[in-house]
Amino acid sequence: MGEQANRRVVERLIAALNAGRVEEMDDLFHDDAVMEYPQSGERIVGAENRRGVYGNFPGLPSIEPREVRCVGDLCVVEARLTYGGGARYESVFVFELSGGRIARETAYWSEPFEAPDWRSEWVERG
């Protein structure tokens, strides 16, 4: 599969999650796909465990992608996640695809923080 096809898979995943259609994940992930959350040390292996996690998710976030970059079978998504109650996280997702489906996802997220004043003369604020 080409980069554009892989990009469409990742964009379909984001659209499905934003619409709360977690069942569509089965069409986008391999049955033995691995999802890793290095910050919490969690690893979700296989479709059954993925369904268990996403079927019981207390409240899916809204995903607002800032950038989607794909090279070969690797796609990286930078996004803002907003949860109910206003909790917001800046996130990076690394997707490894094979045969037009996601084989591995690694996700990182962090709450925004104030930039320190000491470096203000050298940086631009976004």
N, CA, C and O of each residue as an XYZ file, in Angstrom:
504
protein
N       0.851     -1.180      0.000
C       0.000      0.000      0.000
C       0.892      1.237      0.000
O       1.984      1.224      0.568
N       0.429      2.287     -0.628
C       1.198      3.515     -0.715
C       0.951      4.438      0.459
O       0.080      4.202      1.297
N       1.734      5.484      0.493
C       1.629      6.462      1.582
C       0.247      7.088      1.657
O      -0.291      7.278      2.749
N      -0.336      7.413      0.501
C      -1.663      8.040      0.510
C      -2.725      7.078      1.053
O      -3.622      7.491      1.788
N      -2.620      5.809      0.694
C      -3.569      4.816      1.220
C      -3.394      4.670      2.727
O      -4.381      4.567      3.456
N      -2.158      4.661      3.199
C      -1.912      4.566      4.640
C      -2.443      5.796      5.365
O      -3.006      5.687      6.454
N      -2.264      6.948      4.765
C      -2.785      8.179      5.352
C      -4.307      8.096      5.487
O      -4.868      8.504      6.504
N      -4.971      7.564      4.452
C      -6.435      7.429      4.513
C      -6.863      6.501      5.645
O      -7.880      6.750      6.292
N      -6.107      5.439      5.894
C      -6.428      4.527      7.003
C      -6.374      5.284      8.328
O      -7.283      5.168      9.150
N      -5.315      6.054      8.532
C      -5.157      6.812      9.777
C      -6.247      7.881      9.890
O      -6.803      8.080     10.970
N      -6.552      8.559      8.803
C      -7.618      9.569      8.835
C      -8.983      8.933      9.098
O      -9.822      9.522      9.779
N      -9.208      7.729      8.559
C     -10.464      7.005      8.850
C     -10.547      6.666     10.332
O     -11.621      6.755     10.928
N      -9.420      6.276     10.935
C      -9.399      5.965     12.364
C      -9.782      7.194     13.177
O     -10.617      7.105     14.077
N      -9.187      8.328     12.872
C      -9.495      9.559     13.603
C     -10.969      9.908     13.455
O     -11.625     10.244     14.442
N     -11.496      9.835     12.245
C     -12.912     10.150     12.009
C     -13.823      9.192     12.776
O     -14.814      9.616     13.370
N     -13.489      7.910     12.762
C     -14.309      6.920     13.472
C     -14.312      7.187     14.974
O     -15.364      7.144     15.611
N     -13.141      7.462     15.539
C     -13.078      7.726     16.977
C     -13.814      9.017     17.325
O     -14.506      9.071     18.342
N     -13.678     10.053     16.504
C     -14.398     11.302     16.754
C     -15.907     11.104     16.708
O     -16.647     11.815     17.388
N     -16.364     10.148     15.914
C     -17.801      9.865     15.806
C     -18.257      8.801     16.809
O     -19.440      8.466     16.865
N     -17.309      8.267     17.608
C     -17.667      7.244     18.586
C     -17.921      5.879     17.985
O     -18.537      5.027     18.624
N     -17.459      5.656     16.765
C     -17.693      4.384     16.080
C     -16.485      3.461     16.288
O     -15.764      3.159     15.337
N     -16.268      3.022     17.508
C     -15.085      2.216     17.823
C     -15.104      0.865     17.107
O     -14.051      0.253     16.924
N     -16.265      0.399     16.705
C     -16.338     -0.883     15.999
C     -15.597     -0.830     14.658
O     -15.172     -1.869     14.154
N     -15.438      0.352     14.078
C     -14.714      0.494     12.819
C     -13.219      0.204     12.972
O     -12.527     -0.028     11.981
N     -12.728      0.217     14.195
C     -11.316     -0.076     14.422
C     -10.967     -1.467     13.916
O      -9.837     -1.702     13.487
N     -11.921     -2.395     13.960
C     -11.668     -3.759     13.488
C     -11.293     -3.794     12.012
O     -10.535     -4.665     11.584
N     -11.818     -2.853     11.233
C     -11.493     -2.788      9.808
C     -10.131     -2.146      9.550
O      -9.562     -2.311      8.471
N      -9.614     -1.424     10.524
C      -8.413     -0.625     10.318
C      -7.159     -1.215     10.953
O      -6.044     -0.879     10.554
N      -7.338     -2.095     11.943
C      -6.220     -2.723     12.645
C      -6.131     -4.199     12.278
O      -7.151     -4.844     12.036
N      -4.929     -4.725     12.236
C      -4.749     -6.176     12.139
C      -5.269     -6.790     13.437
O      -5.245     -6.148     14.487
N      -5.736     -8.032     13.359
C      -6.256     -8.701     14.559
C      -5.205     -8.841     15.653
O      -5.548     -8.857     16.835
N      -3.930     -8.944     15.279
C      -2.865     -9.104     16.278
C      -2.086     -7.810     16.518
O      -0.970     -7.838     17.035
N      -2.683     -6.671     16.139
C      -2.013     -5.373     16.302
C      -1.701     -5.102     17.769
O      -2.377     -5.583     18.678
N      -0.657     -4.318     17.956
C      -0.205     -3.929     19.298
C      -0.366     -2.424     19.447
O       0.025     -1.657     18.567
N      -0.944     -2.010     20.565
C      -1.045     -0.593     20.923
C      -0.216     -0.400     22.181
O      -0.396     -1.119     23.164
N       0.692      0.570     22.154
C       1.545      0.810     23.316
C       1.377      2.229     23.821
O       1.283      3.179     23.044
N       1.341      2.353     25.148
C       1.289      3.632     25.835
C       2.511      3.695     26.751
O       2.400      3.363     27.931
N       3.674      4.111     26.242
C       4.898      4.089     27.043
C       4.811      4.869     28.356
O       5.444      4.480     29.337
N       4.046      5.955     28.396
C       3.974      6.762     29.608
C       3.319      6.013     30.772
O       3.671      6.236     31.931
N       2.381      5.139     30.469
C       1.719      4.378     31.542
C       2.229      2.944     31.611
O       1.866      2.197     32.520
N       3.075      2.554     30.648
C       3.611      1.202     30.638
C       2.609      0.154     30.189
O       2.794     -1.033     30.458
N       1.545      0.579     29.505
C       0.512     -0.358     29.077
C       0.745     -0.805     27.643
O       1.278     -0.069     26.813
N       0.327     -2.031     27.386
C       0.419     -2.621     26.049
C      -0.876     -3.391     25.808
O      -1.240     -4.267     26.593
N      -1.557     -3.065     24.733
C      -2.810     -3.724     24.367
C      -2.493     -4.597     23.161
O      -2.139     -4.086     22.098
N      -2.618     -5.896     23.318
C      -2.244     -6.832     22.263
C      -3.490     -7.540     21.738
O      -4.202     -8.197     22.496
N      -3.746     -7.407     20.456
C      -4.820     -8.146     19.815
C      -6.164     -7.457     19.828
O      -6.429     -6.555     20.623
N      -7.009     -7.921     18.910
C      -8.325     -7.319     18.698
C      -9.231     -7.442     19.916
O      -9.949     -6.500     20.248
N      -9.207     -8.591     20.584
C     -10.101     -8.784     21.734
C      -9.798     -7.779     22.843
O     -10.714     -7.190     23.417
N      -8.524     -7.584     23.141
C      -8.154     -6.623     24.181
C      -8.430     -5.188     23.741
O      -8.848     -4.362     24.551
N      -8.198     -4.885     22.460
C      -8.499     -3.544     21.942
C      -9.991     -3.260     22.082
O     -10.392     -2.177     22.508
N     -10.815     -4.260     21.712
C     -12.271     -4.082     21.845
C     -12.659     -3.870     23.303
O     -13.525     -3.048     23.604
N     -12.023     -4.606     24.207
C     -12.317     -4.451     25.627
C     -12.009     -3.051     26.125
O     -12.810     -2.449     26.840
N     -10.837     -2.529     25.745
C     -10.452     -1.183     26.187
C     -11.378     -0.138     25.584
O     -11.940      0.681     26.311
N     -11.544     -0.155     24.269
C     -12.327      0.891     23.613
C     -13.825      0.719     23.819
O     -14.567      1.700     23.754
N     -14.283     -0.489     24.063
C     -15.693     -0.712     24.364
C     -16.079     -0.248     25.753
O     -17.262     -0.067     26.043
N     -15.091     -0.055     26.617
C     -15.353      0.378     27.987
C     -14.744      1.740     28.300
O     -14.690      2.150     29.459
N     -14.290      2.432     27.270
C     -13.658      3.737     27.447
C     -14.650      4.678     28.114
O     -15.768      4.821     27.620
N     -14.285      5.328     29.221
C     -15.241      6.176     29.932
C     -15.700      7.408     29.154
O     -16.762      7.957     29.447
N     -14.937      7.842     28.190
C     -15.324      8.999     27.377
C     -14.241      9.283     26.362
O     -13.179      9.799     26.709
N     -14.497      8.954     25.122
C     -13.493      9.172     24.086
C     -13.227     10.661     23.909
O     -14.138     11.481     24.029
N     -11.988     11.001     23.624
C     -11.679     12.420     23.396
C     -12.071     12.836     21.988
O     -12.313     12.001     21.116
N     -12.128     14.124     21.791
C     -12.204     14.700     20.457
C     -10.761     14.817     19.980
O      -9.900     15.304     20.713
N     -10.496     14.373     18.757
C      -9.137     14.375     18.216
C      -9.064     15.421     17.110
O      -9.776     15.340     16.109
N      -8.192     16.403     17.308
C      -7.998     17.463     16.327
C      -6.573     17.360     15.785
O      -5.638     17.864     16.407
N      -6.400     16.710     14.630
C      -5.044     16.557     14.101
C      -4.464     17.889     13.641
O      -5.137     18.676     12.974
N      -3.214     18.129     14.005
C      -2.485     19.296     13.501
C      -1.671     18.923     12.280
O      -1.502     19.724     11.361
N      -1.169     17.699     12.278
C      -0.288     17.254     11.198
C      -0.374     15.740     11.090
O      -0.386     15.034     12.098
N      -0.432     15.249      9.860
C      -0.352     13.815      9.580
C       0.757     13.647      8.551
O       0.672     14.176      7.443
N       1.795     12.908      8.925
C       2.923     12.683      8.021
C       3.091     11.187      7.808
O       3.136     10.417      8.767
N       3.185     10.778      6.543
C       3.370      9.363      6.229
C       4.556      9.201      5.282
O       4.698      9.923      4.295
N       5.382      8.249      5.611
C       6.495      7.849      4.751
C       6.468      6.331      4.718
O       6.659      5.672      5.740
N       6.231      5.784      3.537
C       6.130      4.333      3.440
C       5.018      3.819      4.336
O       3.885      4.293      4.257
N       5.336      2.850      5.189
C       4.348      2.246      6.089
C       4.349      2.866      7.484
O       3.830      2.272      8.429
N       4.927      4.053      7.613
C       4.984      4.738      8.902
C       4.218      6.050      8.805
O       4.478      6.863      7.919
N       3.270      6.254      9.721
C       2.521      7.513      9.787
C       2.634      8.065     11.197
O       2.510      7.333     12.179
N       2.872      9.367     11.283
C       2.959     10.064     12.558
C       1.879     11.138     12.573
O       1.747     11.913     11.626
N       1.116     11.176     13.647
C       0.045     12.153     13.794
C       0.334     13.002     15.034
O       0.546     12.476     16.126
N       0.337     14.324     14.843
C       0.375     15.256     15.959
C      -1.042     15.773     16.117
O      -1.656     16.214     15.145
N      -1.569     15.724     17.337
C      -2.977     16.084     17.521
C      -3.219     16.647     18.914
O      -2.437     16.439     19.842
N      -4.312     17.356     19.023
C      -4.808     17.805     20.318
C      -5.992     16.919     20.680
O      -6.923     16.756     19.891
N      -5.947     16.355     21.873
C      -7.058     15.559     22.389
C      -7.781     16.400     23.431
O      -7.155     16.961     24.330
N      -9.102     16.484     23.305
C      -9.900     17.210     24.280
C     -10.936     16.248     24.843
O     -11.726     15.657     24.107
N     -10.915     16.107     26.156
C     -11.850     15.222     26.843
C     -12.958     16.056     27.462
O     -12.811     17.266     27.632
N     -14.073     15.405     27.802
C     -15.147     16.075     28.507
C     -14.590     16.746     29.755
O     -13.669     16.226     30.384
N     -15.140     17.885     30.108
C     -14.639     18.620     31.260
C     -13.486     19.548     30.897
O     -12.958     20.249     31.761
N     -13.089     19.556     29.612
C     -12.083     20.496     29.162
C     -10.639     20.037     29.268
O      -9.734     20.788     28.903
N     -10.396     18.826     29.757
C      -9.012     18.331     29.819
C      -8.456     18.258     28.409
O      -9.107     17.739     27.502
N      -7.235     18.785     28.225
C      -6.634     18.862     26.904
C      -5.225     18.284     26.941
O      -4.474     18.505     27.892
N      -4.880     17.546     25.897
C      -3.553     16.929     25.800
C      -2.995     17.135     24.402
O      -3.704     16.973     23.409
N      -1.728     17.491     24.333
C      -0.998     17.519     23.073
C      -0.433     16.118     22.896
O       0.192     15.580     23.810
N      -0.648     15.522     21.721
C      -0.378     14.098     21.543
C       0.400     13.814     20.266
O       0.348     14.570     19.297
N       1.117     12.708     20.298
C       1.799     12.175     19.124
C       1.463     10.694     19.040
O       1.589      9.956     20.017
N       1.035     10.276     17.858
C       0.723      8.874     17.592
C       1.641      8.391     16.471
O       1.777      9.050     15.440
N       2.258      7.256     16.680
C       3.115      6.654     15.672
C       2.432      5.366     15.231
O       2.233      4.449     16.028
N       2.074      5.309     13.950
C       1.390      4.145     13.396
C       2.324      3.420     12.431
O       2.944      4.035     11.563
N       2.411      2.111     12.600
C       3.129      1.265     11.648
C       2.073      0.426     10.942
O       1.311     -0.295     11.586
N       2.032      0.522      9.616
C       1.017     -0.168      8.837
C       1.631     -1.290      8.026
O       2.815     -1.261      7.688
N       0.814     -2.270      7.722
C       1.224     -3.398      6.894
C      -0.003     -3.869      6.118
O      -1.042     -4.167      6.708
N       0.122     -3.933      4.808
C      -0.994     -4.414      4.002
C      -2.242     -3.577      4.119
O      -3.348     -4.104      3.999
N      -2.095     -2.277      4.351
C      -3.245     -1.381      4.416
C      -3.990     -1.369      5.737
O      -5.092     -0.827      5.825
N      -3.390     -1.969      6.781
C      -4.008     -1.958      8.108
C      -2.942     -1.624      9.145
O      -1.749     -1.786      8.892
N      -3.367     -1.167     10.285
C      -2.447     -0.775     11.355
C      -1.963     -2.029     12.079
O      -2.760     -2.842     12.547
N      -0.643     -2.168     12.161
C      -0.029     -3.300     12.859
C       0.433     -2.893     14.255
O       0.485     -3.726     15.160
N       0.770     -1.616     14.432
C       1.277     -1.137     15.715
C       0.960      0.347     15.852
O       1.077      1.115     14.896
N       0.560      0.732     17.051
C       0.336      2.141     17.390
C       1.072      2.415     18.693
O       0.952      1.662     19.659
N       1.826      3.492     18.708
C       2.461      3.951     19.938
C       1.957      5.365     20.178
O       2.025      6.205     19.280
N       1.451      5.642     21.377
C       0.821      6.930     21.663
C       1.484      7.616     22.854
O       1.763      6.999     23.882
N       1.725      8.913     22.676
C       2.283      9.767     23.727
C       1.368     10.975     23.878
O       0.865     11.494     22.883
N       1.148     11.425     25.097
C       0.351     12.626     25.299
C       0.824     13.349     26.555
O       1.342     12.755     27.500
N       0.616     14.667     26.514
C       1.056     15.510     27.621
C       0.112     16.694     27.749
O      -0.427     17.186     26.757
N      -0.078     17.139     28.968
C      -0.860     18.348     29.174
C      -0.015     19.550     28.776
O       1.197     19.559     28.992
N      -0.655     20.571     28.192
C       0.099     21.782     27.848
C       0.652     22.436     29.115
O       0.115     22.255     30.208
N       1.732     23.198     28.950
C       2.322     23.914     30.085
C       2.822     25.267     29.617
O       3.075     25.471     28.430
N       2.960     26.183     30.549
C       3.446     27.523     30.248
C       4.915     27.472     29.881
O       5.710     26.807     30.545
N       5.271     28.179     28.820
C       6.676     28.275     28.433
C       7.419     29.109     29.480
O       6.901     30.123     29.948
N       8.618     28.688     29.843
C       9.376     29.463     30.831
C       9.887     30.777     30.235
O      10.246     30.843     29.059
N       9.911     31.805     31.057
C      10.352     33.130     30.614
C      11.822     33.151     30.206
O      12.195     33.934     29.332
N      12.665     32.320     30.809
C      14.100     32.402     30.577
C      14.506     32.203     29.123
O      15.579     32.649     28.715
N      13.660     31.538     28.332
C      14.045     31.316     26.929
C      13.245     32.182     25.942
O      13.327     31.977     24.731
N      12.489     33.130     26.451
C      11.571     33.912     25.600
C      12.271     34.695     24.506
O      11.669     34.906     23.453
N      13.502     35.135     24.690
C      14.157     35.921     23.646
C      14.598     35.085     22.457
O      14.963     35.647     21.424
N      14.578     33.754     22.568
C      15.058     32.880     21.496
C      13.956     32.080     20.802
O      14.226     31.350     19.849
N      12.735     32.213     21.268
C      11.663     31.375     20.714
C      10.508     32.220     20.211
O      10.334     33.373     20.607
N       9.724     31.619     19.328
C       8.467     32.196     18.887
C       7.353     31.473     19.615
O       7.433     30.264     19.833
N       6.332     32.189     19.985
C       5.189     31.558     20.655
C       4.107     31.272     19.624
O       3.759     32.120     18.802
N       3.575     30.023     19.693
C       2.549     29.611     18.721
C       1.176     29.795     19.204
O       0.223     29.489     18.487
